[in-house]
């Protein structure tokens, strides 16, 4: 989901809007409906000694929690 701190939403600036713009330029772009779906996707593709970098705002750390607690 799109995280807004103090500002109101920007038209065309949602996570889904960004996904649609990136997808036009790069096929490797994915959109997930929530943190749980993202964690499930990552978990099935991350190798034993693999590394992942999570960047975001809001509750993005919950993805790391889900990866280590599932």
C-alpha distances in whole Angstrom, upper triangle without the diagonal:
4,6,10,13,16,15,14,12,14,15,14,11,8,6,8,11,11,11,14,16,16,17,20,21,21,21,19,16,13,10,9,7,7,8,12,12,11,14,16,16,17,20,21,22,22,26,28,29,25,23,19,18,14,13,10,10,9,10,10,13,13,13,16,17,17,18,21,22,22
4,6,10,13,12,11,9,10,12,11,8,6,5,8,10,10,11,14,15,16,17,20,21,21,21,20,16,15,12,12,11,10,12,15,15,14,17,19,19,20,22,24,24,25,28,30,30,27,24,21,18,15,13,9,9,9,11,11,15,15,15,18,20,19,21,24,24,25
4,6,10,10,10,9,11,14,14,10,9,9,12,13,13,15,17,18,18,20,23,24,23,24,23,19,18,15,15,14,12,13,16,17,16,18,21,21,21,24,26,26,26,29,31,31,28,25,21,18,15,12,9,6,6,9,10,13,14,15,18,19,19,21,23,24,25
4,6,6,7,7,9,13,14,10,10,11,14,15,15,17,19,20,20,23,25,25,26,27,26,22,21,18,18,17,16,16,20,21,20,22,25,25,25,27,30,30,29,33,34,34,31,28,24,21,18,15,11,9,8,12,13,16,17,19,21,22,23,25,27,27,28
4,6,8,10,12,16,17,14,13,15,18,18,18,20,23,23,23,26,28,28,28,30,28,25,24,21,21,20,18,18,22,23,22,23,27,27,27,29,32,32,31,34,35,35,32,29,25,22,19,16,12,9,9,12,14,16,18,20,21,22,24,26,27,28,29
4,7,9,12,15,18,15,15,17,20,20,20,23,25,24,25,28,30,30,31,33,31,28,27,24,24,23,22,22,25,27,25,27,30,31,30,33,35,35,35,38,39,38,36,32,29,26,22,19,16,13,12,16,18,20,21,23,25,26,27,29,31,31,33
4,7,8,12,14,12,13,15,18,17,18,21,22,22,23,26,27,28,29,31,30,26,26,23,23,22,22,22,26,27,26,28,31,31,30,33,36,35,35,38,40,39,36,33,29,26,23,20,16,14,14,18,19,22,23,24,27,28,29,31,33,33,34
4,7,10,12,11,11,14,16,16,17,20,21,21,23,25,26,27,28,30,29,26,25,22,22,21,21,22,25,26,25,28,30,30,30,33,35,35,35,39,41,40,37,34,30,28,24,21,18,15,15,18,20,23,24,25,28,29,29,31,33,34,35
4,6,9,7,8,11,13,12,13,16,17,17,19,21,23,24,25,27,26,22,22,19,19,18,18,20,23,23,23,26,28,27,28,31,33,33,33,37,39,38,35,32,29,26,23,20,16,15,15,18,19,22,23,23,26,28,28,29,32,33,33
4,6,5,7,11,12,10,12,15,15,15,17,20,20,22,23,25,25,21,21,19,20,19,20,22,25,25,24,27,29,28,29,32,34,33,34,37,39,39,35,33,29,26,23,20,17,16,17,20,20,24,25,25,28,29,30,31,34,35,35
4,5,8,11,11,9,11,14,14,13,16,18,19,20,22,24,24,21,21,18,20,19,21,23,26,25,24,28,30,28,29,33,34,33,34,38,40,40,37,34,30,28,25,22,19,19,20,22,23,26,27,27,30,31,31,32,35,36,36
4,6,9,9,6,8,11,10,10,13,15,15,17,19,20,21,17,17,15,17,17,19,21,24,23,22,26,27,26,27,30,31,30,32,35,38,38,34,31,28,26,23,20,18,18,19,22,21,25,26,25,28,30,29,30,34,35,34
4,7,8,6,6,10,11,10,12,15,16,17,18,20,20,16,16,14,16,16,17,19,22,21,20,23,25,24,25,28,29,28,29,33,35,35,31,29,25,22,20,17,15,15,16,19,18,22,23,22,25,27,27,28,31,32,32
4,5,5,6,9,10,11,12,14,16,17,18,19,19,15,14,11,13,12,13,16,19,18,17,20,22,21,22,25,26,26,27,31,33,33,30,27,23,21,18,16,13,13,14,16,16,20,20,19,22,24,24,25,28,29,29
4,5,5,6,9,10,11,12,15,16,16,16,16,12,11,8,9,10,11,13,16,15,13,17,19,17,18,21,23,22,23,27,29,29,26,24,20,18,15,13,11,12,13,14,13,17,17,16,19,21,21,22,25,26,25
4,5,5,6,9,10,10,13,15,15,15,15,11,10,7,9,9,11,14,17,15,14,18,19,17,19,22,23,22,24,28,30,31,27,25,22,20,18,16,14,15,16,17,16,20,20,18,22,24,22,23,27,27,27
4,5,5,6,9,10,11,13,14,15,16,12,12,10,13,13,15,17,20,18,17,21,22,21,22,25,26,25,27,30,33,33,29,27,24,22,20,18,16,17,18,20,19,23,23,21,24,27,26,26,30,31,30
4,5,5,6,8,10,11,12,14,13,10,11,9,12,14,15,17,20,18,16,20,21,19,20,24,24,23,24,28,31,30,27,24,21,19,17,15,14,15,17,19,17,21,21,20,23,25,24,25,28,29,29
4,5,5,6,9,10,10,11,10,7,7,6,10,12,14,15,18,16,14,18,19,16,17,21,21,20,22,25,28,28,25,23,19,18,16,15,14,16,18,19,17,21,21,19,21,24,23,23,26,28,27
4,6,5,7,9,10,11,12,9,9,9,12,14,16,19,21,18,17,21,22,19,20,24,24,23,25,28,31,31,28,26,23,22,20,19,18,20,21,23,21,24,24,22,25,28,26,26,30,31,30
4,6,6,7,9,11,12,10,11,12,15,17,19,21,23,21,19,23,24,21,22,26,26,24,26,29,32,32,28,26,23,22,20,19,18,20,22,24,22,25,26,24,26,29,28,28,31,33,32
4,5,5,6,8,9,7,9,10,14,16,18,20,22,20,17,21,22,19,19,23,23,21,23,26,29,29,25,23,20,19,18,17,17,19,22,23,20,23,24,22,24,27,26,26,29,31,30
4,5,5,6,7,6,8,9,13,16,18,20,22,19,17,21,21,18,19,22,22,20,22,25,29,29,25,24,21,20,19,19,19,21,24,24,22,25,25,23,25,28,26,26,29,31,30
4,6,7,10,9,12,13,17,19,22,23,25,22,21,24,25,22,23,26,26,24,26,28,32,32,28,27,24,23,23,22,22,24,26,27,25,28,29,26,29,32,30,29,33,35,33
4,7,9,9,12,14,18,21,23,24,26,23,21,25,25,22,22,26,25,23,25,27,31,30,26,25,23,22,22,21,21,24,27,28,25,28,29,26,28,31,30,29,32,35,34
4,6,6,10,13,16,19,21,22,24,21,19,22,22,19,19,23,22,19,21,23,27,27,23,22,20,19,19,19,20,23,26,26,23,26,27,24,25,29,27,26,29,32,31
4,6,8,12,15,18,20,21,22,19,17,20,20,17,17,21,20,17,19,22,26,26,22,22,20,20,20,20,21,24,26,26,23,26,26,23,25,28,26,25,28,30,29
4,7,10,13,17,18,19,20,17,14,17,17,14,14,17,16,14,16,18,22,22,18,18,16,16,17,17,19,22,24,24,21,23,23,20,21,25,23,21,25,27,26
4,7,10,14,15,16,18,15,13,16,16,13,13,17,17,15,17,20,23,23,20,18,16,15,15,15,16,19,21,21,18,21,21,18,20,23,22,20,24,26,25
4,7,10,12,13,14,11,9,13,13,10,11,15,15,14,16,19,22,23,19,18,15,15,14,15,15,18,19,19,16,19,19,16,18,21,19,18,22,23,22
4,7,9,11,12,10,9,12,13,11,12,16,16,16,18,21,24,25,21,20,17,17,15,15,14,16,17,17,15,18,17,15,18,20,18,18,22,23,21
4,6,8,9,6,6,10,10,9,11,14,14,15,17,20,23,24,21,20,16,16,14,15,14,15,16,15,13,16,14,12,15,17,15,15,19,20,18
4,7,8,7,8,11,12,11,14,16,17,18,20,23,26,27,24,23,19,19,16,16,15,16,15,14,13,16,14,13,16,17,15,17,20,20,19
4,6,5,6,9,10,11,13,14,16,17,18,22,24,25,22,21,17,17,14,14,13,13,12,11,10,13,11,9,13,14,12,14,17,17,16
4,5,5,6,9,10,10,12,14,16,16,20,21,22,19,18,15,14,11,12,11,12,11,9,7,9,7,6,10,10,8,10,14,14,13
4,5,5,6,9,10,10,13,15,15,19,20,22,19,18,16,16,14,16,15,16,14,11,11,12,9,7,10,10,7,9,12,12,11
4,5,5,6,9,10,11,13,14,18,20,22,19,18,16,16,14,16,16,17,16,14,13,14,12,9,12,13,10,11,15,15,13
4,5,5,6,9,10,11,12,16,18,19,16,15,12,13,11,13,13,15,15,13,10,12,10,7,10,12,10,10,13,14,13
4,5,5,6,9,10,10,14,15,17,14,14,11,12,11,13,14,16,16,13,10,11,9,5,8,9,6,6,10,11,9
4,6,5,6,9,10,13,15,17,15,15,13,15,14,17,17,19,19,16,14,14,12,9,11,12,8,8,11,12,9
4,6,6,7,9,12,15,17,14,14,12,14,13,16,17,19,20,17,15,16,14,11,12,14,11,10,14,15,12
4,6,5,6,10,12,13,11,10,9,11,11,14,16,18,19,17,14,14,13,9,10,12,10,8,11,13,12
4,6,6,8,10,12,10,11,10,13,13,17,18,21,21,18,15,15,14,10,10,12,9,6,9,11,9
4,6,8,11,13,12,13,13,16,16,19,21,24,24,21,19,18,17,14,14,15,13,10,13,14,12
4,6,10,12,9,11,11,14,15,18,20,23,24,22,19,19,18,14,14,17,14,12,14,16,14
4,7,8,6,7,8,12,13,17,19,22,23,21,18,17,17,13,12,15,13,10,12,15,13
4,6,5,8,10,14,16,20,22,25,27,24,21,20,20,17,15,17,16,12,13,16,15
4,6,9,11,15,17,21,24,26,27,25,22,20,20,17,15,17,16,12,12,15,14
4,7,10,14,16,20,23,26,27,25,22,20,21,18,15,17,17,14,13,17,17
4,7,10,13,17,20,23,25,22,19,18,19,16,14,16,16,12,13,17,17
4,7,10,13,17,20,22,20,16,15,17,14,12,15,15,12,13,16,17
4,6,10,13,16,18,17,13,12,14,11,9,13,13,11,12,16,16
4,6,10,13,16,15,11,11,13,11,10,13,14,12,14,17,18
4,7,10,12,11,7,8,10,8,8,12,13,12,14,16,17
4,7,10,10,7,9,12,10,11,14,15,15,17,19,20
4,7,8,6,9,11,11,12,14,16,16,18,20,21
4,6,6,9,11,12,13,15,16,18,19,21,22
4,6,8,9,11,13,14,15,17,19,19,21
4,5,6,8,10,10,12,14,15,16,17
4,5,6,8,9,10,12,14,15,16
4,5,5,6,9,10,11,12,14
4,5,5,6,9,10,10,12
4,5,5,6,9,10,11
4,5,5,6,8,10
4,5,5,6,8
4,6,5,6
4,6,6
4,6
4
